[in-house]
Amino acid sequence: MNLFSLFTVFHLFLLLPLSSANIIKNGTRGFSWLWQCQCTFSKPFQPEESFIYWQGQSKAVIVAHVYAKGKEEFEHQDQLFKNRTKIFPDQLSSGNFSLVIESLMLEDDKTAFEVIFINSTSEQPEKLCQVTLHVSGQYFPVSSPFHEPKIEINQDEKIATCSTRGGYPKPEVTWRSGDLLEGHERTLELHETTITPEANGTYSIRSTVNITGLLTVTCTVYNPTSHQTLSATTDMTPSPLTQGTSILFAVLCIALLVAVALIIVYCISKCLFTSLNV
């Protein structure tokens, strides 16, 4: 098979969608990702007669890297991967088809990758090492892609607000509470969550929930890519000092009302007594 016919086969192959990849690999924005791929040869590897294509599919099929007839070839590499990929040429003969992608970007997220191996002696393309890459945002340590969530309580409107930012991708936000009536913790379904994209590609989160009749409230932010869960809990039970202040205030109000009532009774009695004497 000559060079022209092999590249014709390759371009026709690009028109077909990649196979569904059930294996998910995680990477972090700004860091390198090693796509490990090991090939088992049925015949000895012949560099001068082999073509290897590392390709991906997001919205369309794109070429990440090419090895053709004993050397790397960059003419057909997609612009997205220019100067970002590296293979191990001295290890190809042992079946190591691994690829390094430098400086992961958010554009790489949810890209399905696979290796196409074409040996000119067999003329039968092989699909290898199918994976789907998920990219997490990197602005904080990998173990904490989002800020710790914070809860603010508005007692006048009886709502709690949970907020966090700086992470990627979009998280899942849930609320739990301790209920005055039921006496145990439960999930709060009726909440309003707003997820806003930031200019740097990360997300900010703001979620609110009604706290009427609740003892405690917990906001949980789950990152589906890094599988990290961050939580914040607020106890809405009045403190002893607050309870004491409330009781004292109530006693003072009652005492004031009693005093006003006594004054009113005294004034009415005095007026009646005066009118009778007249």
PAZAPA-4460 file (N, C-alpha, C; in steps of 0.05 Angstrom, whole numbers, plus 32768, in hexadecimal, padded with zeros to 4 digits):
% residues 278
    n_x    n_y    n_z   ca_x   ca_y   ca_z    c_x    c_y    c_z   seq   type   mol
   8011   7FE8   8000   8000   8000   8000   8012   8019   8000     1      M     A
   800D   802C   7FED   801E   8044   7FEC   8014   8059   7FFF     2      N     A
   8024   806F   8001   801E   8084   8014   8004   8091   800D     3      L     A
   7FFE   8096   7FF3   7FE5   80A4   7FEC   7FCD   8093   7FF3     4      F     A
   7FCE   8079   7FEE   7FB7   8068   7FF4   7FB2   8066   8012     5      S     A
   7FC8   8065   8021   7FC5   8063   803F   7FB8   807D   804A     6      L     A
   7FC0   8094   8040   7FB3   80AC   8049   7F97   80AF   803F     7      F     A
   7F91   80A3   8028   7F75   80A2   801F   7F64   8092   8032     8      T     A
   7F6E   807A   803A   7F60   806A   804D   7F5C   8079   8067     9      V     A
   7F71   8087   806F   7F6F   8096   8089   7F5A   80AB   8088    10      F     A
   7F59   80BB   8072   7F44   80D0   8070   7F29   80C5   806E    11      H     A
   7F25   80AF   8061   7F0B   80A1   8061   7F04   8098   807C    12      L     A
   7F18   808F   808B   7F13   8085   80A7   7F0A   809C   80B9    13      F     A
   7F14   80B4   80B3   7F0C   80CB   80C3   7EEF   80D2   80C0    14      L     A
   7EE3   80CA   80AA   7EC7   80D0   80A6   7EB5   80BF   80B7    15      L     A
   7EBF   80AA   80C3   7EAF   8099   80D4   7EB2   80A1   80F1    16      L     A
   7E9C   80A0   8101   7E9E   80A6   811D   7EAF   8093   812C    17      P     A
   7EBC   809C   8142   7ECC   808B   8152   7EBA   8077   8161    18      L     A
   7EC6   8060   8168   7EB7   804D   8177   7EB1   8058   8193    19      S     A
   7E9A   804F   819E   7E93   8058   81B9   7EA7   804F   81CE    20      S     A
   7EB3   8061   81DD   7EC7   805B   81F1   7EBA   805B   820D    21      A     A
   7EBA   8044   8219   7EAF   8042   8234   7EC3   8048   824A    22      N     A
   7EDD   8049   8243   7EF1   804E   8257   7EF5   806C   8259    23      I     A
   7EF2   8077   8271   7EF4   8094   8276   7F0F   8099   8284    24      I     A
   7F1E   80AC   827A   7F37   80B4   8286   7F35   80D2   828E    25      K     A
   7F3F   80D9   82A5   7F3E   80F4   82AF   7F58   8103   82AC    26      N     A
   7F56   811C   82A5   7F6E   812D   82A3   7F67   8148   82B0    27      G     A
   7F7C   8158   82B3   7F78   8172   82C1   7F82   8188   82AF    28      T     A
   7F72   819D   82AC   7F78   81B3   829B   7F94   81BF   82A2    29      R     A
   7FA4   81C3   828E   7FBF   81CF   8292   7FD5   81BA   8297    30      G     A
   7FCD   81A1   829B   7FE0   818C   82A0   7FE2   8179   8289    31      F     A
   7FF7   8169   8288   7FFB   8155   8273   7FE9   813C   8279    32      S     A
   7FE2   812E   8264   7FD2   8116   8266   7FE0   8100   8256    33      W     A
   7FE5   80E9   8263   7FF1   80D2   8255   7FDB   80BF   824D    34      L     A
   7FD7   80BC   8233   7FC4   80A9   8228   7FD3   808F   8223    35      W     A
   7FD0   807D   8235   7FDF   8064   8234   7FD2   8051   821F    36      Q     A
   7FE3   8046   820E   7FD9   8033   81FA   7FEE   801E   81F4    37      C     A
   7FE7   8005   81F7   7FFA   7FEF   81F2   7FEE   7FDD   81DC    38      Q     A
   7FFE   7FD9   81C7   7FF5   7FC9   81B0   8003   7FAE   81B0    39      C     A
   7FF5   7F99   81AB   8000   7F7E   81A7   8001   7F78   818A    40      T     A
   8019   7F73   817F   801C   7F6E   8162   8018   7F51   815B    41      F     A
   800A   7F4C   8145   8008   7F31   813A   8021   7F2B   8129    42      S     A
   802D   7F40   811F   8046   7F3D   810F   805A   7F52   811A    43      K     A
   8074   7F4E   8115   8088   7F61   811E   8082   7F7D   8113    44      P     A
   8086   7F91   8124   8080   7FAD   811D   8095   7FB7   8109    45      F     A
   808B   7FC1   80F2   809D   7FCB   80DD   8098   7FE9   80DA    46      Q     A
   80A9   7FFA   80E6   80A4   8017   80E6   80A0   8023   80CA    47      P     A
   80AF   801A   80B6   80AD   8025   809B   8094   801D   808D    48      E     A
   8085   800A   8098   806D   8000   808B   8054   8005   809C    49      E     A
   8057   8016   80B0   8041   801A   80C3   8038   8037   80C5    50      S     A
   801E   803A   80CA   8012   8055   80CE   8002   8053   80E9    51      F     A
   8006   8067   80FA   7FF8   8068   8114   7FEB   8084   8116    52      I     A
   7FD1   8084   811B   7FC2   809D   811E   7FB5   809E   813A    53      Y     A
   7FBC   80B3   8149   7FAE   80B8   8162   7F99   80CD   815C    54      W     A
   7F80   80C7   815E   7F6B   80D9   8157   7F56   80DB   816C    55      Q     A
   7F47   80F1   816C   7F32   80F6   817F   7F19   8100   8172    56      G     A
   7F03   80FF   8181   7EE9   8109   8176   7EDA   8117   818C    57      Q     A
   7ED4   8130   8188   7EC3   8140   8199   7EAA   8148   8189    58      S     A
   7EAD   815D   817A   7E98   8164   8167   7E9E   8158   814B    59      K     A
   7EB7   8153   8146   7EC0   8147   812D   7ED9   8136   8133    60      A     A
   7EE0   8125   8120   7EF8   8114   8123   7F10   8126   811D    61      V     A
   7F24   8126   812E   7F3C   8136   812B   7F55   8125   8130    62      I     A
   7F6B   812C   8123   7F84   811D   8125   7F95   812A   813B    63      V     A
   7F9D   811A   814E   7FAD   8124   8164   7FCB   8120   815D    64      A     A
   7FD2   8109   8151   7FEE   8104   814B   7FF0   80EE   8135    65      H     A
   8005   80EF   8125   8009   80DC   810F   8026   80D2   810F    66      V     A
   8028   80B7   810C   8042   80AA   8107   803F   809B   80ED    67      Y     A
   8050   80A3   80D9   804D   8097   80BE   8068   808F   80B3    68      A     A
   806A   8075   80AE   8081   8069   80A0   809B   8071   80AE    69      K     A
   809D   806C   80C8   80B6   806F   80D7   80BB   808B   80E2    70      G     A
   80A9   809E   80DF   80AD   80B8   80EA   8093   80C6   80F1    71      K     A
   8095   80DA   8102   807D   80EA   8109   8076   80FD   80F2    72      E     A
   805D   8101   80EE   8053   8111   80D8   803E   8125   80E3    73      E     A
   8042   813F   80DF   8031   8153   80EC   8020   8162   80D8    74      F     A
   8020   815B   80BF   8011   8169   80AB   7FF3   8166   80B0    75      E     A
   7FEB   814F   80B8   7FCE   8149   80BC   7FC5   814C   80D9    76      H     A
   7FD7   8156   80EA   7FCF   815A   8106   7FBD   8172   8109    77      Q     A
   7FA7   816F   8119   7F95   8185   811D   7FA2   819B   812D    78      D     A
   7F9A   81B4   8126   7FA6   81CB   8133   7FA3   81CB   8151    79      Q     A
   7F8D   81BF   815B   7F89   81BE   8178   7FA0   81B0   8187    80      L     A
   7FAD   819D   8179   7FC2   818D   8186   7FDE   8195   817E    81      F     A
   7FE1   81AB   816F   7FFC   81B3   8166   800D   81B9   817E    82      K     A
   8025   81AD   817E   803A   81B1   8193   8030   81A8   81AF    83      N     A
   801C   8196   81AF   8012   818D   81C9   8014   816F   81CD    84      R     A
   801E   8160   81B8   801E   8143   81BA   803A   8137   81B8    85      T     A
   803D   8120   81C4   8057   8112   81C3   8053   80F4   81C5    86      K     A
   8061   80E5   81B5   8061   80C8   81B6   807C   80BE   81BE    87      I     A
   807F   80A3   81BF   8098   8097   81C7   80A2   8085   81AF    88      F     A
   80AF   8092   819B   80B7   8084   8183   80C8   806C   8188    89      P     A
   80DA   806D   819B   80EC   8057   81A0   80DE   803F   81AD    90      D     A
   80C5   8043   81B6   80B6   802D   81C3   809F   8023   81B2    91      Q     A
   809C   802E   819A   8086   8024   8189   808A   8007   8181    92      L     A
   80A2   7FFE   817D   80A7   7FE3   8175   809F   7FCF   818B    93      S     A
   809E   7FD8   81A4   8095   7FC7   81BA   8077   7FC9   81BF    94      S     A
   8069   7FD9   81AE   804C   7FDB   81B0   8043   7FF2   81C1    95      G     A
   8055   8004   81CA   804D   801B   81DA   8044   8031   81C8    96      N     A
   8029   8034   81C5   801E   8048   81B4   8013   8060   81C5    97      F     A
   801D   8063   81DD   8013   8078   81EF   8019   8094   81E3    98      S     A
   8007   80A6   81EB   800A   80C2   81E1   8007   80D5   81F9    99      L     A
   8018   80E9   81FA   8017   80FE   820E   800A   8117   8202   100      V     A
   7FF5   8122   820E   7FEA   813B   8206   7FF1   8150   821B   101      I     A
   7FFF   8164   8213   8008   8179   8226   7FF2   818E   822A   102      E     A
   7FF3   819A   8242   7FE2   81B1   8248   7FC5   81AD   8240   103      S     A
   7FB7   819B   824E   7F9B   8196   8247   7F8B   81AF   8249   104      L     A
   7F77   81B1   8237   7F66   81C8   8235   7F49   81BF   8239   105      M     A
   7F37   81D2   823F   7F1B   81CC   8242   7F0F   81C1   8228   106      L     A
   7F1C   81C9   8211   7F12   81BF   81F7   7F17   81A1   81F4   107      E     A
   7F29   8195   8204   7F2F   8179   8203   7F1A   8168   8212   108      D     A
   7F09   8175   8222   7EF6   8166   8233   7EE3   8156   8222   109      D     A
   7EDE   813E   822B   7ECA   812B   821F   7ED2   8124   8202   110      K     A
   7EEB   8124   81FC   7EF5   811B   81E2   7EFA   80FD   81E2   111      T     A
   7EEF   80EF   81CF   7EF3   80D2   81CC   7F0C   80CE   81BB   112      A     A
   7F1F   80BE   81C5   7F38   80B9   81B7   7F3A   809B   81B0   113      F     A
   7F49   8096   819A   7F50   807B   8193   7F69   807C   8181   114      E     A
   7F77   8065   8180   7F8F   8062   816F   7F87   8051   8157   115      V     A
   7F90   805B   813F   7F8C   804B   8127   7FA8   8041   811E   116      I     A
   7FAB   8027   811C   7FC4   801B   8114   7FC1   800E   80F9   117      F     A
   7FD0   8016   80E5   7FCF   800B   80CB   7FEA   8000   80C3   118      I     A
   7FEB   7FE6   80BE   8003   7FD9   80B5   8000   7FD3   8097   119      N     A
   8012   7FDE   8087   800E   7FDC   806A   800F   7FBF   8060   120      S     A
   801A   7FAD   8070   801B   7F91   8067   7FFF   7F84   806A   121      T     A
   7FF0   7F8D   807E   7FD5   7F81   8082   7FBF   7F91   8075   122      S     A
   7FC4   7FAC   8073   7FB0   7FBE   8068   7F96   7FBE   8077   123      E     A
   7F96   7FB6   8090   7F7E   7FB5   80A0   7F81   7FC7   80B8   124      Q     A
   7F73   7FDF   80B9   7F77   7FF1   80D0   7F6D   7FE4   80EA   125      P     A
   7F7B   7FEA   8100   7F73   7FE0   811A   7F6C   7FF8   812C   126      E     A
   7F56   7FF6   813B   7F4E   800A   814E   7F58   8001   816A   127      K     A
   7F66   8013   8178   7F72   800B   8191   7F6D   8021   81A6   128      L     A
   7F6D   8018   81C0   7F6F   802A   81D7   7F5A   8041   81D6   129      C     A
   7F41   803A   81D5   7F2B   804D   81D4   7F24   8057   81F0   130      Q     A
   7F26   8072   81F4   7F21   807E   820E   7F12   8098   8209   131      V     A
   7F05   80A2   821E   7EF9   80BD   821E   7F06   80CD   8234   132      T     A
   7F10   80E5   822C   7F1E   80F6   823F   7F0B   810A   824C   133      L     A
   7F0C   810C   8267   7EFD   8121   8275   7F12   8133   8282   134      H     A
   7F0F   814D   827E   7F22   8161   8288   7F16   8171   829E   135      V     A
   7F23   8172   82B5   7F1B   8182   82CC   7F2A   819D   82CB   136      S     A
   7F1D   81B2   82D5   7F2A   81CC   82D6   7F40   81CC   82EB   137      G     A
   7F55   81DB   82E7   7F6C   81DB   82F9   7F72   81F8   8301   138      Q     A
   7F67   8201   8317   7F6E   821A   8323   7F75   8217   8340   139      Y     A
   7F6F   8200   834B   7F75   81F9   8367   7F7F   81DD   8367   140      F     A
   7F88   81D1   837E   7F92   81B6   837E   7F7F   81A3   8371   141      P     A
   7F89   818D   8365   7F78   817A   8357   7F62   816F   836A   142      V     A
   7F69   816C   8384   7F56   8160   8397   7F40   8174   839F   143      S     A
   7F43   818E   8396   7F2F   81A2   839E   7F2B   81B6   8387   144      S     A
   7F1E   81AD   8371   7F1B   81BE   835A   7F09   81D6   835F   145      P     A
   7EF6   81D4   8372   7EE4   81EA   8379   7EED   81F5   8394   146      F     A
   7EE7   820F   8399   7EEA   821A   83B3   7ED7   820B   83C6   147      H     A
   7EDE   820B   83E0   7ECC   8200   83F4   7EB2   8210   83F3   148      E     A
   7E9B   8203   83F1   7E82   8211   83F0   7E7C   8220   840B   149      P     A
   7E6E   8236   8408   7E66   8246   8420   7E48   8249   8420   150      K     A
   7E3C   8249   8438   7E1F   824C   843B   7E1A   8266   844A   151      I     A
   7E08   8276   843F   7DFE   828E   844C   7DE0   828B   8451   152      E     A
   7DD8   8294   8469   7DBC   8291   8472   7DAE   82AD   8472   153      I     A
   7D97   82AE   8466   7D86   82C6   8467   7D6D   82BF   8477   154      N     A
   7D6D   82C7   8491   7D57   82BF   84A2   7D3E   82CE   849B   155      Q     A
   7D40   82E6   8490   7D28   82F5   8489   7D19   82E7   8473   156      D     A
   7D27   82DE   845E   7D1A   82D0   8448   7D19   82B2   844B   157      E     A
   7D26   82A8   8460   7D26   828B   8466   7D32   827B   844F   158      K     A
   7D49   8284   8445   7D57   8275   8430   7D75   8273   8437   159      I     A
   7D81   825D   842D   7D9E   8259   8430   7DAA   825A   8414   160      A     A
   7DC1   8266   8412   7DCF   8269   83F8   7DEB   825B   83FA   161      T     A
   7DF0   8249   83E8   7E09   823B   83E6   7E18   8245   83CE   162      C     A
   7E32   824C   83D0   7E41   8256   83BA   7E5D   824B   83B9   163      S     A
   7E68   8247   83A1   7E84   823F   839D   7E8B   8246   8380   164      T     A
   7EA5   8244   837A   7EAE   824B   835E   7EC9   823E   8359   165      R     A
   7ED2   8243   8340   7EED   823B   8339   7EF2   821F   8330   166      G     A
   7EDC   8210   832A   7EDF   81F4   8322   7ED5   81EE   8306   167      G     A
   7EDB   81D6   82FE   7ED1   81CC   82E4   7ED1   81AE   82E4   168      Y     A
   7EBE   81A0   82D8   7EA7   81AA   82C9   7E90   81B2   82DB   169      P     A
   7E78   81B4   82D0   7E61   81BB   82E0   7E5C   81A6   82F6   170      K     A
   7E59   81AE   830E   7E55   819B   8324   7E38   8194   8328   171      P     A
   7E33   8181   833A   7E18   817B   8343   7E14   8185   835F   172      E     A
   7DFF   8195   8364   7DFB   81A2   837E   7DE2   8195   838B   173      V     A
   7DE5   818C   83A4   7DCF   8181   83B3   7DCE   818E   83CE   174      T     A
   7DB6   818C   83DB   7DB1   8197   83F6   7DA6   8181   8407   175      W     A
   7DAF   8180   8420   7DA4   816F   8435   7D9D   8180   844D   176      R     A
   7D8A   8175   845E   7D82   8184   8475   7D7A   8172   848C   177      S     A
   7D7A   817E   84A4   7D6E   8172   84BB   7D53   8180   84BF   178      G     A
   7D3E   8171   84C1   7D23   817D   84C1   7D17   817D   84DD   179      D     A
   7D0A   8193   84E4   7CFE   8196   84FF   7CE7   8182   8502   180      L     A
   7CD8   817D   84ED   7CC0   816C   84EF   7CC8   814E   84EE   181      L     A
   7CD9   8147   84DA   7CDF   812B   84D6   7CF6   8122   84E8   182      E     A
   7D07   8134   84F1   7D1C   812D   8504   7D33   811E   84F9   183      G     A
   7D36   811D   84DE   7D4D   810F   84D2   7D55   811D   84B8   184      H     A
   7D6D   8116   84AE   7D78   8123   8497   7D6A   811A   847D   185      E     A
   7D66   812C   846B   7D59   8125   8452   7D64   8137   843B   186      R     A
   7D5F   812F   8423   7D68   813E   840C   7D53   8153   8404   187      T     A
   7D5C   816B   83FF   7D4A   8181   83F7   7D4A   8182   83D9   188      L     A
   7D33   817D   83CD   7D31   817D   83B0   7D2B   8198   83A5   189      E     A
   7D1C   81A9   83B4   7D14   81C3   83AA   7D29   81D8   83AF   190      L     A
   7D3C   81DA   839E   7D51   81EF   83A0   7D56   81FA   8384   191      H     A
   7D61   8212   8384   7D67   8220   836A   7D85   8223   8368   192      E     A
   7D91   8218   8353   7DAE   8219   834F   7DB4   8227   8335   193      T     A
   7DC7   823A   8336   7DD0   8249   831F   7DEE   8243   831B   194      T     A
   7DF6   8238   8303   7E12   8232   82FD   7E1A   8245   82E7   195      I     A
   7E2E   8257   82ED   7E36   826C   82DA   7E52   8267   82D0   196      T     A
   7E57   8267   82B6   7E72   8265   82AC   7E82   827E   82B0   197      P     A
   7E9B   827B   82B8   7EAD   8292   82BC   7EBE   8296   82A3   198      E     A
   7ECC   82AD   82A2   7EDC   82B4   828A   7EF3   82A0   8287   199      A     A
   7EFD   8295   829D   7F14   8283   829C   7F0C   8266   8296   200      N     A
   7EF2   8261   8290   7EEA   8246   8289   7EDF   8236   82A0   201      G     A
   7EE1   8240   82B9   7ED7   8231   82D0   7EBA   823A   82D6   202      T     A
   7EAE   8230   82EB   7E92   8236   82F2   7E90   8241   830E   203      Y     A
   7E7C   8253   8311   7E74   825B   832C   7E58   8251   8332   204      S     A
   7E53   824A   834B   7E3A   823D   8352   7E2C   824D   8368   205      I     A
   7E12   8250   8364   7E01   825D   8379   7DE7   824D   837B   206      R     A
   7DE2   8243   8393   7DCA   8232   8396   7DBB   823B   83B0   207      S     A
   7DA1   823D   83AE   7D90   8246   83C5   7D7B   8231   83CC   208      T     A
   7D73   8230   83E5   7D5F   821E   83EE   7D50   822A   8406   209      V     A
   7D36   8223   8408   7D26   822D   841E   7D2D   821E   8438   210      N     A
   7D30   822D   844E   7D39   8220   8468   7D23   8221   847D   211      I     A
   7D0B   8226   8476   7CF5   8227   8489   7CF3   820C   8497   212      T     A
   7CF4   820C   84B2   7CF0   81F4   84C2   7D08   81E1   84C3   213      G     A
   7D20   81EA   84BA   7D37   81D8   84B9   7D4A   81DE   84D0   214      L     A
   7D56   81C8   84DA   7D6A   81CA   84EF   7D86   81CF   84E4   215      L     A
   7D8D   81C0   84D0   7DA7   81C2   84C3   7DA3   81C2   84A5   216      T     A
   7DB7   81CC   8496   7DB6   81CA   8479   7DD2   81C6   846F   217      V     A
   7DD5   81B3   845B   7DEF   81AC   8450   7DEE   81AF   8432   218      T     A
   7E02   81BD   8427   7E05   81C0   840A   7E1C   81AF   8401   219      C     A
   7E18   819F   83EC   7E2D   818D   83E2   7E31   8192   83C4   220      T     A
   7E4B   8195   83BD   7E53   819A   83A1   7E64   8183   8398   221      V     A
   7E5A   8174   8383   7E68   815C   8379   7E73   8161   835D   222      Y     A
   7E8D   815C   8359   7E99   815E   833F   7E99   8143   8332   223      N     A
   7E89   8140   831C   7E86   8125   830F   7E9F   811B   8301   224      P     A
   7EB3   812D   82FD   7ECC   8124   82F0   7EE1   811B   8304   225      T     A
   7EE6   812C   8318   7EFA   8125   832C   7EEE   8114   8342   226      S     A
   7ED3   8111   8343   7EC5   8102   8357   7ECA   810D   8373   227      H     A
   7ECF   8127   8376   7ED3   8133   8390   7EB9   813F   839A   228      Q     A
   7EB4   813C   83B4   7E9C   8148   83C0   7EA4   815C   83D5   229      T     A
   7E99   8174   83D3   7E9E   818A   83E6   7E84   8191   83F3   230      L     A
   7E84   8195   840E   7E6B   819B   841C   7E6F   81B1   8430   231      S     A
   7E59   81BE   8436   7E57   81D3   844B   7E3D   81CF   845A   232      A     A
   7E3F   81D1   8475   7E27   81CD   8486   7E23   81E4   8499   233      T     A
   7E0A   81ED   849C   7E04   8202   84AE   7DEE   81F9   84C2   234      T     A
   7DF3   81FE   84DC   7DDF   81F8   84F0   7DCF   8210   84F6   235      D     A
   7DB5   820D   84F1   7DA3   8224   84F5   7D94   8224   850F   236      M     A
   7D9C   8212   8521   7D91   8212   853C   7D9C   822A   854C   237      T     A
   7D8A   823A   8558   7D94   8251   8567   7DA7   8249   857D   238      P     A
   7DBD   8259   8581   7DD0   8254   8596   7DC3   825B   85B1   239      S     A
   7DCF   8250   85C8   7DC4   8256   85E2   7DC3   8274   85E7   240      P     A
   7DD7   8283   85DE   7DD7   82A0   85E2   7DC0   82AD   85D3   241      L     A
   7DBC   82A4   85BA   7DA6   82AE   85AA   7D8B   82A7   85B7   242      T     A
   7D89   828E   85C1   7D70   8286   85CD   7D6B   8297   85E6   243      Q     A
   7D80   829B   85F6   7D7D   82AB   860F   7D75   82C7   8609   244      G     A
   7D81   82D3   85F4   7D7A   82EE   85EC   7D5D   82F0   85E3   245      T     A
   7D54   82DB   85D4   7D39   82DB   85CB   7D25   82D9   85E2   246      S     A
   7D2B   82C8   85F5   7D1A   82C5   860D   7D18   82DF   861C   247      I     A
   7D30   82EB   8621   7D30   8305   8630   7D20   831A   8621   248      L     A
   7D23   831B   8607   7D14   832F   85F7   7CF6   832A   85FA   249      F     A
   7CEE   8310   85F9   7CD2   8309   85FC   7CC7   8311   8617   250      A     A
   7CD7   830C   862D   7CCE   8313   8648   7CCB   8331   864A   251      V     A
   7CDE   8340   863F   7CDC   835D   8640   7CC4   8368   8632   252      L     A
   7CBE   835B   861B   7CA6   8364   860C   7C8C   835E   861C   253      C     A
   7C8B   8347   8628   7C73   8340   8638   7C71   8353   8650   254      I     A
   7C88   8359   865D   7C87   836B   8674   7C7E   8387   866C   255      A     A
   7C87   838F   8654   7C7F   83AA   864A   7C61   83AA   8645   256      L     A
   7C57   8395   8638   7C3B   8394   8633   7C2A   8394   864C   257      L     A
   7C33   8385   8660   7C25   8384   867A   7C25   83A0   8687   258      V     A
   7C3C   83AE   8686   7C3E   83C8   8691   7C2C   83DC   8683   259      A     A
   7C2B   83DA   8669   7C19   83EC   865A   7BFC   83E6   8660   260      V     A
   7BF5   83CC   8663   7BDA   83C5   866A   7BD3   83CF   8686   261      A     A
   7BE5   83CD   8699   7BE0   83D7   86B4   7BDC   83F6   86B4   262      L     A
   7BEC   8404   86A4   7BE9   8421   86A3   7BCE   8428   8697   263      I     A
   7BC6   8419   8682   7BAC   841F   8676   7B95   841A   868A   264      I     A
   7B97   8403   8698   7B83   83FD   86AC   7B82   8412   86C2   265      V     A
   7B9A   841B   86CB   7B9C   8430   86E0   7B8F   844A   86D6   266      Y     A
   7B95   8452   86BE   7B8A   846A   86B3   7B6B   8469   86B1   267      C     A
   7B61   8452   86A7   7B44   844F   86A5   7B37   8450   86C0   268      I     A
   7B43   8442   86D3   7B37   8441   86EF   7B37   845D   86FB   269      S     A
   7B4C   846C   86F7   7B4E   8487   8702   7B39   8499   86F6   270      K     A
   7B36   8497   86DC   7B21   84A7   86CE   7B05   84A1   86D9   271      C     A
   7AFF   8487   86DC   7AE5   847F   86E7   7AE1   8489   8703   272      L     A
   7AF6   8487   8713   7AF4   8490   872F   7AEF   84AE   8730   273      F     A
   7AFC   84BD   8720   7AF9   84DA   871F   7ADD   84E2   8717   274      T     A
   7AD3   84D4   8702   7AB8   84DB   86F8   7AA3   84D4   870D   275      S     A
   7AA6   84BF   871C   7A93   84B7   8730   7A92   84CC   8747   276      L     A
   7AA8   84D6   874F   7AAA   84EA   8764   7A9D   8504   875B   277      N     A
   7A9F   850A   8741   7A93   8522   8738   7A74   851F   8738   278      V     A
***
